[in-house]
Amino acid sequence: MKKLLYGLIAASALLFVVSCGTGNRQPAAGDNHGIRVMTYNIHHCNPPEREGVIDADAIAAVIAAAGADVVALQEVDVNTGRSGGIDQAALLAEKAGYSDYYFGKAMDYDGGQYGIMILSKYPLSETTTHRLPMAGSEIEEPRVLTAATVSLPGGKTFRFGSVHLEAYNDESRLLQANEICRIAAETEVPFILAGDLNAYEGDEVIRIFDEVFTRTCRDCPPTFDEEGETGAIDFILFHPAGALKVLKHKVIQNREASDHMPVIADLEWVED
């Protein structure tokens, strides 16, 4: 999201979905045929217009109901004062029912850590946190890419990354996009990227990503609503283009738990 806010609300578990994509078919989750991917900017478990309220249960309920195999989360607090000293990474993994997770710190914040994370129903290995470049502004929030190798039951592996790009400095955001594309292009297995790119379709940042990755949507439904500003800035992408086929792209219309809405994509592996 575009800035840090303070506040939270009890979330609704009722999910209304706006969809775009091809067909209604679901992948065979977690095997060698298909996978469900999710990205969600959780606003440190603080719902819109509820300053000082932290409700990890609401966020966990949204994640659990989506049924994704792997999840990229952004704006996660670990042991910060504003979130009551709780480890949101461990708590969300437990409450949403994920057996493995990886948190990547972007910065120290309010006595704890603040960053992004990966949830997975399947084993994670080779976990890394890549520090992303900045154009030099001292007021910018540090940005990272967290990545891990996911091992599916059928033997297939892929790299999965969670990211939250710079919100205000266009030059930094471009540098970060190019660095992520470089990392993906040098990866020997398929790379699925998910996160808050803080950029709209048509922006130069998205054009850069489109040169290396395939997005799961075009003319994408809005993914956030903040102070009257709306649009699609949360995306799921994959590399190389021939590795996967998009079955479905969905934006879950839950505006109560966070100021961003969860995005889900059902993907099918293309046979070698």
Backbone torsions as a table, in degrees:
resi	resn	phi	psi	omega
1	MET	NA	170.8	-168.5
2	LYS	-79.3	-22.8	177.6
3	LYS	-159.5	162.4	178.5
4	LEU	-80.4	132.0	176.7
5	LEU	-118.7	171.2	178.5
6	TYR	-126.0	116.4	177.2
7	GLY	152.3	154.2	-178.5
8	LEU	-155.8	164.9	-173.9
9	ILE	-148.5	156.1	176.2
10	ALA	-67.6	130.6	-171.8
11	ALA	-92.0	153.7	175.8
12	SER	-88.7	137.7	179.0
13	ALA	-89.9	-6.5	180.0
14	LEU	-79.0	123.3	-173.2
15	LEU	-113.1	119.3	173.7
16	PHE	-105.0	136.1	-168.2
17	VAL	-118.2	132.5	166.6
18	VAL	-101.9	129.4	-173.3
19	SER	-123.0	149.9	166.1
20	CYS	-145.3	153.9	-178.6
21	GLY	137.2	-155.4	-175.2
22	THR	-120.8	121.4	171.2
23	GLY	71.7	177.4	179.3
24	ASN	-113.9	5.9	-174.9
25	ARG	-69.4	138.1	176.5
26	GLN	-97.9	145.6	177.1
27	PRO	-74.9	158.5	171.3
28	ALA	-76.3	97.4	-166.1
29	ALA	-59.1	130.0	170.0
30	GLY	77.6	1.5	177.4
31	ASP	-99.7	-160.1	-178.8
32	ASN	-85.2	9.1	-177.0
33	HIS	-108.9	-34.7	-176.6
34	GLY	-161.7	170.1	-177.2
35	ILE	-156.3	146.8	174.4
36	ARG	-106.5	128.1	-176.8
37	VAL	-117.0	145.0	-179.9
38	MET	-136.7	144.7	168.3
39	THR	-130.8	143.3	-172.7
40	TYR	-155.8	118.1	171.1
41	ASN	-85.9	110.6	-168.3
42	ILE	-93.9	-1.2	177.5
43	HIS	50.2	49.3	-176.8
44	HIS	42.3	40.5	177.9
45	CYS	60.6	30.6	179.7
46	ASN	-116.6	109.3	-176.7
47	PRO	-70.0	161.0	-178.7
48	PRO	-60.0	141.2	172.8
49	GLU	61.3	25.2	176.7
50	ARG	-129.6	67.6	-174.7
51	GLU	-55.6	131.8	175.9
52	GLY	83.2	-3.9	-179.2
53	VAL	-94.0	131.8	176.6
54	ILE	-120.4	125.0	-177.5
55	ASP	-135.9	81.6	178.8
56	ALA	-65.4	-29.5	179.2
57	ASP	-60.8	-39.7	-179.5
58	ALA	-63.7	-45.7	179.2
59	ILE	-65.2	-43.5	-179.7
60	ALA	-61.6	-37.1	180.0
61	ALA	-65.7	-40.4	178.0
62	VAL	-63.7	-44.7	-179.6
63	ILE	-63.9	-47.5	-177.6
64	ALA	-61.7	-41.0	-177.9
65	ALA	-66.0	-27.4	-178.1
66	ALA	-71.9	-28.7	175.6
67	GLY	68.9	31.0	-179.4
68	ALA	-77.4	151.6	176.1
69	ASP	-77.7	-40.8	177.1
70	VAL	-133.5	144.4	-174.7
71	VAL	-133.8	134.5	171.8
72	ALA	-104.8	123.7	179.0
73	LEU	-116.6	142.9	176.9
74	GLN	-123.0	158.2	-179.4
75	GLU	60.5	60.1	-178.4
76	VAL	-106.0	130.4	176.0
77	ASP	-97.4	136.8	172.9
78	VAL	-125.9	109.1	175.2
79	ASN	62.2	32.0	177.3
80	THR	-86.7	155.2	178.2
81	GLY	-63.7	-40.1	-176.7
82	ARG	-65.6	-23.6	178.9
83	SER	-103.0	18.3	175.4
84	GLY	75.1	19.3	177.5
85	GLY	75.0	13.4	-179.0
86	ILE	-86.4	151.7	174.0
87	ASP	-88.6	92.8	-176.0
88	GLN	-63.9	-31.5	-179.8
89	ALA	-62.3	-52.3	-179.4
90	ALA	-67.0	-39.9	-177.1
91	LEU	-66.1	-43.2	179.9
92	LEU	-67.7	-38.2	176.4
93	ALA	-59.8	-44.1	-179.6
94	GLU	-67.5	-49.3	-174.3
95	LYS	-71.0	-32.4	-179.8
96	ALA	-87.0	-9.1	174.3
97	GLY	85.2	38.9	178.7
98	TYR	-108.2	131.9	-173.4
99	SER	-79.7	-19.4	-178.5
100	ASP	-140.5	148.2	177.5
101	TYR	-155.3	161.9	177.0
102	TYR	-144.4	125.5	177.9
103	PHE	-105.7	135.2	176.2
104	GLY	-118.0	120.0	-178.7
105	LYS	-74.5	127.9	170.8
106	ALA	-89.2	-37.2	-179.8
107	MET	-164.4	160.8	168.9
108	ASP	-75.4	141.1	-177.6
109	TYR	-154.1	127.6	170.6
110	ASP	48.1	49.1	177.3
111	GLY	81.6	0.4	-179.4
112	GLY	-142.5	-144.3	-178.0
113	GLN	-130.1	153.1	-178.8
114	TYR	-135.6	132.9	-178.1
115	GLY	-175.8	-146.5	-175.5
116	ILE	-131.5	165.4	-175.6
117	MET	-153.4	169.3	176.0
118	ILE	-123.7	132.6	168.9
119	LEU	-109.0	142.2	-179.6
120	SER	-147.0	140.0	173.7
121	LYS	-82.2	-6.7	-176.3
122	TYR	-127.8	161.1	-172.6
123	PRO	-59.1	139.1	174.7
124	LEU	-106.7	143.6	176.1
125	SER	-146.3	170.2	178.7
126	GLU	50.3	44.5	-179.6
127	THR	-72.7	137.3	-178.5
128	THR	-143.0	151.9	171.0
129	THR	-121.1	112.9	-179.2
130	HIS	-94.0	122.0	173.8
131	ARG	-74.3	124.5	-176.6
132	LEU	-92.4	150.1	-175.2
133	PRO	-71.4	155.7	173.7
134	MET	-127.8	157.7	-176.5
135	ALA	-80.0	-4.6	174.5
136	GLY	120.3	-4.3	-179.2
137	SER	-74.0	128.7	-179.1
138	GLU	-73.3	-17.0	-177.5
139	ILE	-90.1	-5.8	-179.2
140	GLU	-70.7	147.1	174.2
141	GLU	-77.2	130.3	177.4
142	PRO	-59.1	143.6	-177.8
143	ARG	-125.6	143.5	-179.8
144	VAL	-136.9	161.5	168.0
145	LEU	-114.5	122.4	171.2
146	THR	-97.8	138.2	-178.6
147	ALA	-141.6	149.9	179.5
148	ALA	-151.6	153.5	172.0
149	THR	-88.7	127.1	179.0
150	VAL	-103.6	129.2	179.9
151	SER	-108.1	114.2	-179.3
152	LEU	-85.2	157.7	-176.8
153	PRO	-57.9	-31.9	-179.0
154	GLY	-79.0	-2.2	177.3
155	GLY	105.6	-12.6	179.7
156	LYS	-75.1	145.1	175.4
157	THR	-126.6	154.4	174.8
158	PHE	-154.5	161.1	174.9
159	ARG	-92.9	138.4	178.8
160	PHE	-126.4	131.3	-177.6
161	GLY	-125.0	143.1	173.2
162	SER	-115.4	138.7	-176.6
163	VAL	-148.5	152.5	173.6
164	HIS	-139.3	103.8	-173.4
165	LEU	-80.3	163.0	177.6
166	GLU	-53.2	139.0	-174.6
167	ALA	-90.8	-35.4	-166.7
168	TYR	-113.6	-28.3	-176.1
169	ASN	-98.4	108.2	-176.7
170	ASP	-61.8	-38.5	-178.1
171	GLU	-64.7	-42.7	178.0
172	SER	-63.8	-41.4	-179.0
173	ARG	-62.8	-38.2	177.4
174	LEU	-65.9	-43.1	177.1
175	LEU	-59.4	-42.5	-178.3
176	GLN	-66.7	-41.3	178.0
177	ALA	-61.6	-44.7	179.5
178	ASN	-63.8	-38.0	179.2
179	GLU	-66.8	-41.2	178.8
180	ILE	-65.3	-41.1	177.6
181	CYS	-62.0	-38.3	177.5
182	ARG	-63.1	-45.2	179.9
183	ILE	-61.0	-45.7	-178.3
184	ALA	-65.1	-41.0	-177.6
185	ALA	-65.9	-25.6	-179.7
186	GLU	-92.1	1.0	-179.0
187	THR	-86.9	131.9	-173.1
188	GLU	-79.9	-22.8	178.2
189	VAL	-105.8	166.1	177.5
190	PRO	-55.3	145.1	-178.2
191	PHE	-122.2	119.9	175.1
192	ILE	-106.6	125.6	-179.2
193	LEU	-113.9	137.6	179.5
194	ALA	-144.1	140.1	177.4
195	GLY	163.1	-173.7	178.5
196	ASP	-92.4	107.4	-176.2
197	LEU	-91.2	-5.7	-179.9
198	ASN	50.0	38.2	179.8
199	ALA	-149.0	148.9	179.6
200	TYR	-99.5	159.8	170.7
201	GLU	-56.1	135.4	-176.9
202	GLY	99.2	-20.0	176.7
203	ASP	-72.7	156.3	-179.6
204	GLU	-61.1	-34.7	179.1
205	VAL	-60.4	-44.2	179.7
206	ILE	-67.5	-36.2	176.2
207	ARG	-60.5	-40.8	178.2
208	ILE	-62.5	-47.2	178.7
209	PHE	-61.5	-38.7	-177.6
210	ASP	-65.9	-18.0	177.5
211	GLU	-73.9	-23.2	-177.0
212	VAL	-116.7	-38.0	-175.7
213	PHE	-105.9	162.4	169.6
214	THR	-110.4	123.8	177.5
215	ARG	-80.4	151.4	179.9
216	THR	-83.2	-0.6	177.6
217	CYS	-147.5	155.0	167.7
218	ARG	-130.3	148.6	-171.3
219	ASP	49.7	54.8	-168.8
220	CYS	-70.6	144.1	175.6
221	PRO	-64.6	151.6	179.0
222	PRO	-57.7	145.1	-178.9
223	THR	-119.3	-2.0	178.0
224	PHE	-153.2	161.4	177.8
225	ASP	-147.0	103.2	-173.9
226	GLU	-133.7	114.8	176.6
227	GLU	51.9	43.2	177.3
228	GLY	83.8	-6.5	177.6
229	GLU	-96.5	135.0	-179.1
230	THR	-144.8	165.9	178.9
231	GLY	151.1	-177.3	178.6
232	ALA	-99.3	114.1	175.2
233	ILE	-129.1	-4.3	177.5
234	ASP	-104.9	126.7	-171.0
235	PHE	-136.0	159.3	169.1
236	ILE	-122.7	131.0	-176.3
237	LEU	-137.2	160.1	176.1
238	PHE	-145.2	157.2	-180.0
239	HIS	-143.1	137.3	-2.4
240	PRO	-80.7	170.2	-174.3
241	ALA	-60.7	-34.2	-176.0
242	GLY	-83.8	0.9	-175.3
243	ALA	-78.7	-31.0	-172.2
244	LEU	-138.7	158.5	175.9
245	LYS	-122.4	135.6	-179.1
246	VAL	-84.7	119.7	175.5
247	LEU	-91.9	-36.3	-175.0
248	LYS	-160.7	143.2	172.1
249	HIS	-127.7	128.5	-175.9
250	LYS	-133.3	143.6	167.8
251	VAL	-114.4	118.5	-178.8
252	ILE	-79.7	123.4	-173.4
253	GLN	-83.3	64.0	175.2
254	ASN	-112.9	107.6	-178.9
255	ARG	-104.9	5.1	-175.0
256	GLU	-89.6	-37.0	-173.7
257	ALA	-81.2	-30.6	-178.2
258	SER	-151.6	165.4	175.9
259	ASP	-82.0	-5.9	169.5
260	HIS	-107.6	156.4	176.8
261	MET	-106.5	145.9	179.1
262	PRO	-67.4	145.8	177.1
263	VAL	-119.0	134.2	-178.7
264	ILE	-127.0	141.6	172.4
265	ALA	-132.7	132.3	171.2
266	ASP	-96.4	121.9	-175.9
267	LEU	-121.4	148.2	178.6
268	GLU	-121.7	132.4	177.8
269	TRP	-69.2	138.4	175.2
270	VAL	-88.2	128.6	-178.5
271	GLU	-61.8	140.4	178.9
272	ASP	-66.8	NA	NA
